[in-house]
């Protein structure tokens, strides 16, 4: 076995030599090409029209309805669809895009947040001498570099540590990672390096020490995926594309080609999901960029056509930021079942994932408890035993559907395409399917090239290499300082605005209300522990947010970071949106309920809350039961067998703590399993049992009662016996 592994390492090094020669020969040619493209783009971008003011959603819908015929209609507002819209409109094609939900509401907002070439794909390419896979990695590394350049506010390089626990793995992994650098060539973000065991633990102190030999650190990119997707769509709108979310395709429009007598797709009959209004959008070419729903649109074109999408669910969890260093990720290349697990810092939290399991296509994927527990189990394998990885620390969880595809033009229709496919049906529907986030731009370019060729559209070459996205133009790393100085924002809030909106952050700051405090002067937070402020809700409406879910999931990332915090912010978000959009009281209630349902099902709130159920077996020891009963009876003075908000308020008043009644209701409701307005002794023991097991953490009632008990114990008079009889 050891020999076989060593042989693999030798093969990798040998392959590395061959690829190095090829990479060096390609490097000079590539740099010349990049310089030429940069010069061409700089000259042509100056001639493209650009809107300083985003058209309203209503204006966009009017454009969709009133335009006689578009050159291109794109269906799907994910990363690929938005990329197609931007590519098309910057080629001076009359462009439309419709999305039945919100921009980035599907897979594009539920990724691992990495912009990467694919280290494991390169390993497979070398081991199997697979040139196609090698070129796929090379393309992705090129796109990685471009994406970091065109959206510097939303993306940045991230060092990722690969811990090594066997000596023979060190040269094996080192050769593979160095190959990754060499394939990137001049676009290598930073050179990888080897760390000793001591240095690895210094940088990543949570790492398991036993048998650790050392580590290798390499660099990939990281981004805010939903904001990046939205930014691509907004940039397309700035250049003149008519884009509309919550606009679904009811059926495709067709007409008979007079030359061939065959039916050709010539647009789509659409429906505004919000108002129910239906209308036609006509176009010379329709592009299907619907990700996991690829086959749904293909069947609108040809009902009996076989499916090509093979969906796979990828679950991620979010745990507190203290589980990882602020700026260092970790890769486990060999989990118990062969899947790769990433462990990454993101938005001051830690993301862990991902799974890879077959699933059905759905608009509302739900993270399953077994997937969450699998990830937690793998995390425990490479973190120090000193770090207790608790189920209760999972703050949010989500599932994204990877749209893996089979190529309908391939002889072997059973094999899954490793990259992406562009397919044109007999009626002219252009489908782009598969691929990954990092290569959205090159996929869009390839799709438009095919569409232009097949439909005879008059357009030049793609202009999106080096084309700055929304907010990228005026952003600098120190821009947040001006936001602090000019508007009186908190530093953390200013940094968040700068890294989310780039040069547009000043527009958000201008909309912020005065707090009335000495500091910060403006910018009231939606929740205390996150830097999201109320003016972002108002700005989100300008960015086509139509629902409260749009705000907590995609305009901000609160729902992805902490479901309880998002739940707490929802009433204020609904209030702000309702006032701005003229919602009725009934509409506000519906929005609140829908957003809560989103958090409950799709962001892991359900699986989080199910950790505390009346069906769980209580495994507390007798001394523990007695201790918790004593704590409970400090609140239940009348021995009723339950406590209410009145009981809690009375105790808190005695120790000088004030909490308003609404907040107390929320605190007790988390534990009130019977939902009868009171917490019974058995429910409290159930809570403490879950806390002890690590199934529940940071529970407000548990911490509140413990703190109160300690304060009360300190205030009890000392007996004469204990004082020794003295005064």
N, C-alpha and C positions, 0 to 999 in steps of 0.2 A: 504493500500500500504506500509506504513512504517513498519507495523507488518510483512508483507510478506518479506520485505527486511531484517528485523532483523532476521527473521527465517532462511533466506538464510545464513546470517552471522553465526548463531548458527550451522547450518548444516556444514558450512565450518570449523568451529572450531572443531566440533565433528569429522569430517573427518580428520582434521589435527592431532588429537590425535591418531587415528587409523594408519594414515600414518607414524606418528612419531615412533610409536612402530615398525612398519614394517621396516622403514628406519634404525633405530638403530640396528635391528637384522641383517640387510643386510650389515651394515657398515664394521664390522670386516672381514666378508667373502670377501667383495669387495677389501679391502686393501690388504689382503693376495694374492688375484688373481693378483692385480696390481703389487705387488712386484715380484711375480713369472714371470709375463710377461716381466717386465723390465729386469730381470736377463737373461731370455731366449733371448730377443731381443738384449741385449748388446753382448751376446756371438755370436749370429748368424749374426749380422750386420758386424762384423769383417771379416766374410767369403764372403760377397757379393762383387762382382766386382763393381768398381765405376770409372767413367770417369771424369778426371779433366778438359778435354777439351770437350765442347759440339760438337757433330758431326754437320756438316752443314746440311741445309735442303736438299741439293742435295744428300749428303751422306745418309740421312735418306730415301729419295725416292729410292735410289739405293738398300738399304737394303730391302725395301718393295718388290722390283721387283726381286731381286736375291735370296731371301730366299725361299727354296723349299716349306717349310710349317711351319707356325707358330703354336704354341699351341693355342694362343688366338688372335683374331682380334677384337678390340673394335671400334665401330663406334660412334663418338661423342666426342668432346674435351672440354666439359664443366667440371664442378667440379666432377660430378659422373663418367664420362668417363675417365677423367684423374686419378681419384682415383682408378678406376678399373685397369688401366694400371700400376699404381705404385704397387698396391696389387699383381697383377699377376707377374710382373717382379721380385719383391722381394721374390716370392715363387719359383724363378728359372724357371718360365715358359717363353718360347720364345714368346715375346709379341709385337704386332703391334697396332697402333692407328691411325685412319684417321679422319679428321675433314674437312668438306666442306668449312668452312669459316676460321676464326681465332680461336685460343684457347680462350674460354670465351667470344666469340662474341655474344652469346645469353643471356639467363636468368642469367647465373652465374656472369655476370658483371653488372647486373641491379637490384641488391638486395637492401635491406635496410642497408646493411653493418654490420648487427648484427650477432654475434655468440651466439645463445641463445637456451634455453630449451623450451621456450614457456609458459609464465606466464598464458595466457588466456586458453591454453590447460589444464593446471593443474587445473584451476578453474572448467572447464567443467568436468574433471575427478572426482573431489571431489563431485560436485553437482549431478552428475549422477552415482556416484559410478562405474566409468568406469575404470576397471583395465588395459585394453589395452592402453587407452590413458595415464594413469599414467605411465606405463612402457615406453611409447614413450617419455614422458618428461624426465624420468630418463635416458634413453639412450642418449637423446640430451644433457643433462647436463654433462654426462660422456664424450661425444665427444667434447663438448665445452672446457672442461678442457684440453683434449688431444691436440686440435688444438692450443690453447694458448701456450702449451708447445713446440710443434714441429715447430712453426713459430713465435717465440717471436718478431721478427723484424716487422712483418706484422700485429700483433694483440696485443690487450691489454684490460684489464678490463675497463668498462665504467659505472660510476654511472648514474642511470636513475631515475628521480624524478617523482613520481605519486602525483599530487596535489589533495588535498581533500577539498571539498567545503560544505560537510554536516557532522555533528558530528557523525551520526550513521555509516558513511562510514569508519571512522578511524579504529575502531576495525575490521571491515569486511575486509578491504584491508590489514590491518596489519597481520591478521591471514593468509590470502592467500599468502602474500609475505614471511612470516616466513616459511610457508610450502615449498615454493620454495627453501629456504635456506636448510631446513631439507632434502628434497629429494636429493639435491646436496650432502649432507653429507660432507665428507672430501674434496670434490672438490668444495665446496662453495668458490667463488672468494673472497668475503668480506661480512661480515654480514650486513643485511639490518638494517635500523634504522628510527626512527620517528623524524620529525622536527617540531618545532613550526612555527607559521605563520611568525614571525620575522626572524627566521633563514632561512626559505625557501626563503623569499624575499631577504635576504642577499646573498644567493647562486645563486638565479635565479631572479635578479631584474626586468626582463622583464615580470614577471608573473603578471596576473591580481590579484589585492589585494582584490577587493570586495568579501565578503562572504568566503574568503579563511580561512579554519580552521587550516590547517597545511599541511604536506606532508610526504610521505614515500619514502625513497631512497633505491633502490636495485641495484645489479650489474649484468651485463651481459658482454659479450665480443663484441669487435668491430674489424673489419679488413678491409683491402683493397681487396675487393673481386676478381677483375680481376687479380691483381698481385698474389693473393693467388692461384687462379686457374692455372695461368701460372707457378707458382712455383711448383705446384704438377706435372704438365706435364714435366717440365724441370728436376725435380728430377727423374721421371721415365726414362727419356732419359739418365741421368747420370748413372743409373743402367743397361742400355742396351736395353731399349725399343725402337723400331723403330717407331717414331711418325712423322706425317706430317700434317700440316695445309694446307688449300686450296687444299684438296684432297677429292673429293666427290665419293660416291658409286653410280655407274650407275645402276648396278643390282647385285643381289646375285648369287653366284656360287652354283650349286647343283650337287650331284652325287648320284647314286643309291646304297643303302646299300645292299651288296650281301646276307646278312643273312635274312633281312626282306623284301627286294624288294622295300622299301620305299625310296623316295628322301630325302637326308639330305643336309643341308647347309654346304658348305665346303670352304667358302671364299667369296670374292667380286671382281667384276670387277670395277676398280677405274679409275678416270680421274684427272690428275693434272690440276686444274682450271687455273693456270697461263700459262702453255705451251700448254695445250690441249692434252698432251700425255696420252694414256690409257694403262692400264696394269692390270694383275690379282694379287690379294693377296690371297694366299691359307692358310687356317687355320683349325685346328681340331674343333674349336669352334668360333662362331661369337656372340658378345655381342652387343645388341642394347641399347645404352645409349644416345639417341638423344633428350631427354627432350620433348619439345612441338612437335617435329617431330617424336615421337615414332610410331605413326600409319603409317606414310609414309614408314618407313622401314619394319614394320610388313606386310604391303600390298605388298611389293616386295616379301615377303616370301609366303603370302597367300592373293591374290587379293580380295577375298570376305569376309575377316575377319572383324567383326564389330569394330568400333573405341572404344578405351578405354580412350583416352585423352580428358579431358574437360578443355580447356584452359581458364585462367582468367588473365586479364590485371591488373598489379599493377603499378601505375604511382607514380613517385617521383619528387620533385622539389628541386633545389638548390638555396638558398638565401644567402645573405652576412653573414659572421661569426658573426657580431654584433647582430644578432637576438637571439643568444644563448650564454651561458657561454662557455669558452674554453673547459671545461672538465665536462660537465653535460648535459645529455639528458633529455627528457621529454616524458612521455607517457600519452596520453589521452585515457582512456579505454572506454569512452562512448560518441562517436561523435553523431551528429544529426541523423545519420542513422544506428548507431550500430557498425560501423567499428572502428578499433583501429588505431589511428594516432600516429606515432613516430615523434619526433622533436629532431634531433641529431646533435652534432658538428662532422664534418668530414673534414679532410684535410684543416682545418682553415676556412671552410665554414659551412653552416647549411643545413642539409637534412631534408625535411619534406615529409611524405607519410605514408601510401600508400593507393591507391584505390583497389577495388576488384570487377571488372566488367567482365562479359562474353565477349569473343573476338574470332576472328578467328585466326587460326595459320598462322603466317607470319614471314619471316626472318627479316622484317624491321618494327617492331611495332612503331607506332607514338603516342606521348602523345597528348591527346585531350584537347582542351581549357576548356571544362566543368570539366574535372578531375583536371586540374591545379587550376581552380577557386574554386572547392570544397575544395581542400587542403588549399588554402589561407583563405577561409572562416572559416574553422575549426581552423586554426592557430590564427585568430583574436579573437576567442572565449576565448582562455586562455592566451592571451598576454595583457598587460596593454594597456588601451586606449591611453596612451602617445606614444606608439609605433605604428606608422602608417605602416601597412602592405600593401605594394604597389605591384601591378601586375608587374610594371617595375623592381622590385628587383629580379624577377626570372631570374637567370643567366643561368640556364640550366634546362631541364626537360627530363625525359626519361620514357619509358614504358617497363616493363619486363613481359614476359608471364609465369605465373605459370603453370606447367604441371600437374594439378590435374588429377587423374586417377580413373577409376572404375576397380575393380578386376574382370577379366574375369572368374575366378574360383569361384566367389561368387554367391550364389543363388539369391541375390538381386543385379542385375547388374546395377541398377539405382543409388545406393548409392556411393558417392564419398569416396575413401579410404583416411583416415586421415593421413596415413603414406606413405609407398611405397609398391610396389609389385615387385616380381621377378617371371617372367612367362617363361616357356619353351614351344615352339611350337612343333607340331608333327615332324617337320623337324629339330628340335634341335636349333633353334634360341633362344638365351637367352635374354630376355628383362628386363631391370631394369627401372622402371618408378615411377614418383611421388617423395615423400620425400622432404627434404629441405637442404639448403646449409650446415648447421651445422653437419648433419649426413652423409655427403658424404662418409666418411671413412668406417663407419659401413655398409652402403649400398653396397659399393664396396666389402667389405669382404663377406657379405652374397651372393652377386652375384657370386663371384668367387667360394665360397663353393658349390653353386648349379651347376655351370659350370663344376667344377672338378668332382662332383658326377655323373652328367648326361653323360658327355663325357669321363669319365674314365681317366682323366688326372693325371699324377703322380706329386703331389705337396704336400708340407707340409701345416701347418697352416699359417694364416696371420701374417705378421711381421711389420705391419704399426703402431701399437700402440707405441708411443715414438720415431718413426723414424723421425729424423730431416729433414725438407724440405730445399730446396735450399737456402743458405744464412744464415740459422739458426745456423750452427755450431760455427762460429767464431764471432757471433754478441754479443755485450755487450751494455748496455744502454749509456755508455760513449764513444763508438767507434767513434762517430762523431768528438770528440775532436782531435783524431789522424788524421782524414781527414783534419781538419783545419790546424793543425800544420805541417803535412807532405807535403800537396799539396797547401796550401794557398787558400782554398775554403772559401766562405762566410759561416758563422755559419748556416744560414737557409738552404743553399744548402747542406751542409754536413749532417745536421740532416735529410733532405729529402732522400739523398742517402742511409744513414744508415738504415732508416726505410723502404726503398723500396727494396734494394738489400742485406741488411744484410752484411755478410762477403764478398760478391762479390762487395761491393761498391768501394773497392780499384781498381778493374779492370776498373770501369767506370771513376774514378778519373784519372787514368793513361792515359786515352784516351782524357782527357779534354785539350783544347788548351790554350795557354798563352793569357791573355787578353791584355797585354801591359800596364795595369794600375798599380798603386801602390797597390791597393787592390780592388777586389780579384785578386790574381796572375793568377789563372786558373779558368775556368768555366764560359763561356758566357751564359747568360740566353736566353731562347727562347722568353719569354715575361717578362717584368720587374717585374710584381707583383706575379709571381709564380716561385718556386725554380727549375724548370726543366731546364737543361742545354743541350747544343748542343751535347755533347759526349753521352748523353743518346740515341739520335737518332741512332748513330753508333752502340752502344751496343745493341739496340733493334733489329738490323739486325742479330746479333749473336743469339738473342733469338727468331729467326724465324719470325720477323716482315717482311711482304712482301709489305705492302701498307702504305700510309700516315695515313690512318684511324687506322691501327693497333697501330701506335705511339700515336696519340692524344686520343685514346679511351682506350687502354689496357696496353701498355708499360708505358705510362704516363696516367694521368687521366684528362688531360686538357679539353678535350671535355665534360666530365661529370661535370666539375667544373665551366666553363665559356665559352660559345660558341663563344663569340666575341673575347676573348683572344686566343682561339684555332684557330679561323679563321685568326687572325693576325699572328700566328706562322706558319701557313701552308706553305706559300711560302718558308720559310727557311728550314722547314722540308723536303719538296719535293726536294729542291736544294741539301741538304746533302744526302738524300737517292739516288737521281738520280746519283750523282757523285760516290757513293759507289757501286751502282748496275748497273751502265752503262745504265741508261735510256736515250732514245732519247727525243728531245724536245716535240714531240707529246705525248710520254708516260708521261712526266712530266705534260703536260696540262690535260691529262686524269685523272691522280692521283689527281691533285688539284681539278678538277671538281667533282670527286667522293667523295672526303673527304668533300668538301663544301656541297654536297648534303646530306651526312650523318649528318652533323651538322644541316642543314636546316630542315630536316624531322625528324630524330630520336632523336636529342638532344634539340629540342624545339626552334631552331632559327626561324623557320617559324612562330610559334605562338607568339614569342617575337616580331618579326618585324611587324606582323599584328596588333599590338597595335597602330601603326602609319599608318593609311591609309587615303586616300582622301575621303573615304566614311563616316568617323566618323563625328558625329555632333559636331560642335564647340559650346561650352556652356560658353565661356568666357563672363564676364560682359563688359559693354562699357568702364569703366575706364581701365580694363585689356587690352582690345583690343588696346586702345590708347597708353598705356604704351609700349606694345610690338611693335606697329607700329613705335613708336619713336626709339626704340632700333634697329629695322630693318633698318630704314632710316639713322642711323649713319654709316651703311655699304653701303647702296644704295644711295650714294651721288647724283647720277645723276637722281634719281627717275625713274629708269627703270622698277621697279616692280619686280625685281629679283636681286639676288647677285650671284657672281661666286667666284672662288678661288682668282682671281685678286683683287676683292673688299675686301675680307677677309685679304689677305696679306698686302694690303695698310694700313688698320686700325691697324693690328698687328705691322707693322713696326713703326707706329707713337707712339705706347706704348712700344716699345723695345722688342717685342716678335718675335721669328723666328720659323716658322714651315715649313718643306720642302713641296714642291708642291704635292708629292704623298700622303703624310699624309693628306693634306688639301682636296684632291680629295676624300679620304676615309671618312673624316668627313662629307663633304657635301653630299656624296652619300647615307649616312644613312637616310638623310632627303629628298633627291631628289626623290619624289614619281613618278614624270613623267619620270625620268631617261633621262633628256635632258641636263645634265651637269650644271644645275643652280637650286637654291632654290628660289622659288617664294614666295611672301608675304603670300599667302594663305597656302602654305606648311609650312612656319614658324609659322603661327598662329595655324595650325594643330598640330605642334610639341609642342608648349607651352600649348595648350589645353590638350594634352596627358600627359605632364609633370605635370600639375596642378591636373589632375585626378589620378596621380600615376600609369598610364598605362606604362609610359616610365620613366626610371631613369638613371642617369649618362650619359645623352646624351652629347657628346663632343661639338657639335655645340651650344647647349643651354647654357652650362656652359661657353664656350669660349666667346660667344657674351655678356653674362651677365657680365663677368669679364672685357671685353674690354669696355663696356658701363660705368662701375663704374670707370675705370681708366681714361677714357675720361672726365667724369663729374668732376673728381677731378682736372683735368688739365685746365678746362675752367677758364678764368680770372674772378675775382670777380668784379661786377659792382660798380660804384662809389656810387650808392644809397645804396647798401647793405653794403658797407664799412663805411657808415656814413659820407662820404665826406672827411674823413681823408686821409693822405698820406699812 
